[in-house]
Every structure is written in C-alpha cells, then in structure tokens.
Amino acid sequence: MGSEKLQHAKKKQKIKSARDKMMKNKNIEKGLIIVNTGKGKGKSSAAFGMILRCISHDMKCAVVQFIKGSWDTGERRIIEQNFSGLCSFTQWVRVLPGKLKIKKETSLWQKKHGQRQKS
C-alpha cells in the first residue's frame, strides 16, 4: 500500500510541475460565458451553483435569467440583497411570444463598476 501512495504522489507532483510550467507565462485574465439550455430541470441549479462559487472567490460575475412571466425569484433576491457588489443580475421577461424586454438591472453593481443602467 505504501508504494502505491508514493507512486500516486510522484505522478501528481509531475502533473503539477507540468501545469506550473505551462501557467508560468500566462498573465492574461479572460472572461467566461456559460449558457445553460435544454429541456427539463437543473439549469438554474447549475448556473447559481457556479455563481455562488464565483462570489465565494471574490470574482465579478453576472446573471442573465430568461423567465416566463414576471414573478419574483428567490435567486435574484439573495444575490441582490447580499452580493450586489460582486454580481449583477439582469432578468429578461417574456412579454409576447418571441419578444423579450429587460425587467430590471442591479444598479449598485453597475454604479460601482462605472457602467450605465439600462431601462
């Protein structure tokens, strides 16, 4: 058992060394856009799980949520009340088939980061 653990540790160290060498000259931060689509459940859970991970690492993030109707969502309330400095939230509401409009945007995040609020 001891030799297996030692081999595993050596293998992981080799992988880490290769990764560190590759990352040594990387100095550009890039953004990432993730779009969750499809039938069934799990899209919002996956998206808000990712947002909470970003927030916990003090990363700037934004949510664009497309919803049917104009009901209030708990996810929006939690983010706006507790994390508006890190995460902006835009909610698109379906008004007519195929037509979308912006319901509201988080203004605190936009003001903090020098962006204009759209109406």
Phi, psi and omega in degrees: 000320182298320181290327177295318178295320180295317178297317179298315180298319179295317179299314180295323179294321178296317178296317180296319179298316179297318179295316179299319179297317180294320184279348185305318184262003179275118182227010180255126176273133180242148176278170181219132176246127178240128180244122178257117181227171173123171179278159175089194187256165174110345183294311180294319179300316179296316182295313183286334171298316178296318179298316180295325176294318177298314180300317182294340178257016179056036178265142174290139180208167180214153178237132168241113184246125176263122181231159174264127181089189184233035181282157178283140178247141179297324180301316180297314181301314181300312182294313182293322182285327189245337188226027185296339177286339182250336189224126174266154185226119176243132181243124177259131183246133176282118181263308177233158178307123179083353182250135179234152172217156178281128178281308184192150174237154177286118185275331181300314181297318182293318179295317181299324184255014173070032178251147180283146176274132177268150178243000000 
